[in-house]
Amino acid sequence: MTRRRPPARRRTRRPSKRQQQKDARLVVLAVAAASVIGLTVMVVNWLLAHWWMLVVALVLAVLAGAGLLSNRREQAHWEAVRAQGLRYALSQLDALHYAKFEEAVRDLMRRDGCRDAQRVGGGGDLGADVKATDPLGRRWVIQCKHRRNGTRGSAVGTPDLQVLNGTARPVHGADVAVIVTNGRVTRPAVDFAKQQRLHVVDRQTLAVWASGSRPLWELLRAVPPPRRPTSLS
């Protein structure tokens, strides 16, 4: 009679290191979740017991928001008042740095109702120093040529107009392409501007525009017709 061998004892497999790390992370997450839930319950219970503090906080938030809105409205009002009364004499414009001259042109466009007027001049501006949309939807691209010595400085010539002509419409999407200077403009440059439907604001036109209250498009000839009215109208 043969003896039966006792069954072999199975070895219990210990969890792998990766499984142990996974279990540890689950424990940590569970503890963190329980802590968050407990803390949330404590806060809710405290707020329910001190509900009046919620009312105070809400009132303070409403007052702060109202004050901020009032300040913004007042600031916008005074900016509009300042823009409506904005005036420059040629002597003031002559004394400006070229960057400040570009900012002055931007501010004059804002005075005329172009709320989105912005100075974009600088390195790589591709012939655009100021961009703006007028109240009738036309897109203006302006190149500024400042001469500290006014008419005694170098004249704006045809090459300057060629740069504007090459980028204003195809690159910047201009409806109205303008070059503004406080100096002189050569006769060939004026002729080239007429041929290419560009607009030149010379020293005389600049003096009228900067010292008065008429928008630039009322001072220029052959300005393109308005687009459809926009939100700026």
Contacts in CASP RR format, 6 or more apart in sequence:
PFRMAT RR
TARGET T0000
AUTHOR 0000-0000-0000
METHOD contacts of the structure
MODEL  1
MTRRRPPARRRTRRPSKRQQQKDARLVVLAVAAASVIGLTVMVVNWLLAH
WWMLVVALVLAVLAGAGLLSNRREQAHWEAVRAQGLRYALSQLDALHYAK
FEEAVRDLMRRDGCRDAQRVGGGGDLGADVKATDPLGRRWVIQCKHRRNG
TRGSAVGTPDLQVLNGTARPVHGADVAVIVTNGRVTRPAVDFAKQQRLHV
VDRQTLAVWASGSRPLWELLRAVPPPRRPTSLS
15 23 0 8 1.000
47 53 0 8 1.000
47 54 0 8 1.000
83 107 0 8 1.000
83 110 0 8 1.000
83 111 0 8 1.000
83 113 0 8 1.000
84 111 0 8 1.000
84 213 0 8 1.000
85 111 0 8 1.000
85 213 0 8 1.000
86 107 0 8 1.000
86 108 0 8 1.000
86 111 0 8 1.000
87 210 0 8 1.000
87 211 0 8 1.000
87 212 0 8 1.000
88 104 0 8 1.000
88 108 0 8 1.000
88 210 0 8 1.000
88 211 0 8 1.000
89 210 0 8 1.000
89 211 0 8 1.000
90 182 0 8 1.000
90 203 0 8 1.000
90 206 0 8 1.000
90 207 0 8 1.000
90 210 0 8 1.000
90 211 0 8 1.000
93 101 0 8 1.000
93 104 0 8 1.000
93 146 0 8 1.000
93 182 0 8 1.000
93 206 0 8 1.000
93 210 0 8 1.000
94 147 0 8 1.000
94 148 0 8 1.000
94 149 0 8 1.000
94 150 0 8 1.000
94 182 0 8 1.000
95 148 0 8 1.000
96 104 0 8 1.000
96 146 0 8 1.000
97 146 0 8 1.000
98 144 0 8 1.000
98 146 0 8 1.000
99 119 0 8 1.000
101 144 0 8 1.000
101 146 0 8 1.000
101 182 0 8 1.000
102 119 0 8 1.000
102 121 0 8 1.000
102 129 0 8 1.000
102 130 0 8 1.000
102 144 0 8 1.000
102 146 0 8 1.000
103 119 0 8 1.000
104 210 0 8 1.000
105 119 0 8 1.000
105 129 0 8 1.000
105 130 0 8 1.000
105 142 0 8 1.000
105 144 0 8 1.000
105 180 0 8 1.000
106 117 0 8 1.000
106 118 0 8 1.000
106 119 0 8 1.000
106 130 0 8 1.000
106 132 0 8 1.000
107 117 0 8 1.000
108 209 0 8 1.000
108 210 0 8 1.000
108 216 0 8 1.000
109 117 0 8 1.000
109 130 0 8 1.000
109 132 0 8 1.000
109 140 0 8 1.000
109 142 0 8 1.000
109 216 0 8 1.000
110 117 0 8 1.000
110 132 0 8 1.000
111 213 0 8 1.000
112 134 0 8 1.000
112 215 0 8 1.000
112 216 0 8 1.000
112 217 0 8 1.000
113 134 0 8 1.000
113 135 0 8 1.000
113 215 0 8 1.000
113 232 0 8 1.000
114 132 0 8 1.000
114 133 0 8 1.000
114 134 0 8 1.000
114 135 0 8 1.000
114 140 0 8 1.000
114 232 0 8 1.000
115 232 0 8 1.000
116 131 0 8 1.000
116 132 0 8 1.000
116 133 0 8 1.000
116 232 0 8 1.000
117 130 0 8 1.000
117 131 0 8 1.000
117 132 0 8 1.000
118 130 0 8 1.000
118 131 0 8 1.000
118 132 0 8 1.000
119 129 0 8 1.000
119 130 0 8 1.000
120 128 0 8 1.000
120 129 0 8 1.000
120 130 0 8 1.000
120 131 0 8 1.000
121 128 0 8 1.000
121 129 0 8 1.000
121 130 0 8 1.000
122 129 0 8 1.000
126 167 0 8 1.000
126 171 0 8 1.000
126 172 0 8 1.000
127 141 0 8 1.000
127 143 0 8 1.000
127 163 0 8 1.000
127 164 0 8 1.000
127 167 0 8 1.000
127 168 0 8 1.000
128 141 0 8 1.000
128 142 0 8 1.000
128 143 0 8 1.000
128 167 0 8 1.000
128 168 0 8 1.000
128 171 0 8 1.000
128 172 0 8 1.000
129 142 0 8 1.000
129 143 0 8 1.000
129 144 0 8 1.000
130 140 0 8 1.000
130 141 0 8 1.000
130 142 0 8 1.000
130 144 0 8 1.000
131 139 0 8 1.000
131 140 0 8 1.000
131 141 0 8 1.000
131 142 0 8 1.000
131 172 0 8 1.000
132 139 0 8 1.000
132 140 0 8 1.000
132 142 0 8 1.000
133 139 0 8 1.000
133 140 0 8 1.000
133 230 0 8 1.000
133 232 0 8 1.000
134 140 0 8 1.000
134 176 0 8 1.000
134 215 0 8 1.000
134 217 0 8 1.000
134 232 0 8 1.000
135 229 0 8 1.000
135 230 0 8 1.000
135 232 0 8 1.000
135 233 0 8 1.000
136 226 0 8 1.000
136 227 0 8 1.000
136 229 0 8 1.000
136 230 0 8 1.000
136 233 0 8 1.000
137 175 0 8 1.000
137 226 0 8 1.000
137 227 0 8 1.000
137 228 0 8 1.000
137 229 0 8 1.000
137 230 0 8 1.000
137 232 0 8 1.000
137 233 0 8 1.000
138 175 0 8 1.000
138 176 0 8 1.000
138 217 0 8 1.000
138 223 0 8 1.000
138 224 0 8 1.000
138 226 0 8 1.000
138 227 0 8 1.000
139 172 0 8 1.000
139 173 0 8 1.000
139 174 0 8 1.000
139 175 0 8 1.000
139 176 0 8 1.000
140 174 0 8 1.000
140 175 0 8 1.000
140 176 0 8 1.000
140 178 0 8 1.000
141 164 0 8 1.000
141 168 0 8 1.000
141 172 0 8 1.000
141 173 0 8 1.000
141 174 0 8 1.000
141 176 0 8 1.000
141 177 0 8 1.000
141 178 0 8 1.000
142 178 0 8 1.000
142 179 0 8 1.000
142 180 0 8 1.000
143 160 0 8 1.000
143 163 0 8 1.000
143 164 0 8 1.000
143 168 0 8 1.000
143 178 0 8 1.000
143 179 0 8 1.000
143 180 0 8 1.000
144 179 0 8 1.000
144 180 0 8 1.000
144 181 0 8 1.000
145 156 0 8 1.000
145 160 0 8 1.000
145 179 0 8 1.000
145 180 0 8 1.000
145 181 0 8 1.000
145 183 0 8 1.000
146 181 0 8 1.000
146 182 0 8 1.000
147 153 0 8 1.000
147 154 0 8 1.000
147 181 0 8 1.000
147 182 0 8 1.000
147 183 0 8 1.000
147 184 0 8 1.000
150 182 0 8 1.000
150 183 0 8 1.000
150 184 0 8 1.000
150 203 0 8 1.000
151 183 0 8 1.000
151 184 0 8 1.000
151 203 0 8 1.000
153 183 0 8 1.000
153 184 0 8 1.000
155 183 0 8 1.000
155 184 0 8 1.000
155 185 0 8 1.000
155 186 0 8 1.000
155 189 0 8 1.000
156 179 0 8 1.000
156 181 0 8 1.000
156 183 0 8 1.000
156 184 0 8 1.000
156 185 0 8 1.000
156 186 0 8 1.000
156 189 0 8 1.000
156 200 0 8 1.000
157 185 0 8 1.000
157 186 0 8 1.000
157 188 0 8 1.000
157 189 0 8 1.000
158 186 0 8 1.000
158 188 0 8 1.000
158 189 0 8 1.000
158 192 0 8 1.000
160 179 0 8 1.000
160 189 0 8 1.000
161 179 0 8 1.000
161 189 0 8 1.000
161 192 0 8 1.000
161 193 0 8 1.000
161 196 0 8 1.000
161 198 0 8 1.000
161 200 0 8 1.000
162 192 0 8 1.000
164 177 0 8 1.000
164 179 0 8 1.000
164 198 0 8 1.000
165 177 0 8 1.000
165 192 0 8 1.000
165 196 0 8 1.000
165 198 0 8 1.000
168 174 0 8 1.000
168 177 0 8 1.000
168 198 0 8 1.000
169 177 0 8 1.000
175 224 0 8 1.000
175 227 0 8 1.000
176 199 0 8 1.000
176 217 0 8 1.000
176 220 0 8 1.000
176 223 0 8 1.000
176 224 0 8 1.000
177 197 0 8 1.000
177 198 0 8 1.000
177 199 0 8 1.000
178 198 0 8 1.000
178 199 0 8 1.000
178 200 0 8 1.000
178 201 0 8 1.000
178 216 0 8 1.000
178 220 0 8 1.000
179 185 0 8 1.000
179 193 0 8 1.000
179 198 0 8 1.000
179 199 0 8 1.000
179 200 0 8 1.000
179 201 0 8 1.000
180 201 0 8 1.000
180 206 0 8 1.000
181 200 0 8 1.000
181 201 0 8 1.000
181 202 0 8 1.000
181 203 0 8 1.000
181 206 0 8 1.000
182 203 0 8 1.000
182 206 0 8 1.000
183 202 0 8 1.000
183 203 0 8 1.000
184 202 0 8 1.000
184 203 0 8 1.000
185 200 0 8 1.000
185 202 0 8 1.000
189 200 0 8 1.000
190 200 0 8 1.000
192 198 0 8 1.000
193 199 0 8 1.000
193 200 0 8 1.000
197 222 0 8 1.000
199 220 0 8 1.000
199 223 0 8 1.000
201 209 0 8 1.000
201 216 0 8 1.000
201 219 0 8 1.000
201 220 0 8 1.000
205 219 0 8 1.000
205 220 0 8 1.000
208 214 0 8 1.000
208 219 0 8 1.000
209 216 0 8 1.000
209 219 0 8 1.000
217 223 0 8 1.000
END
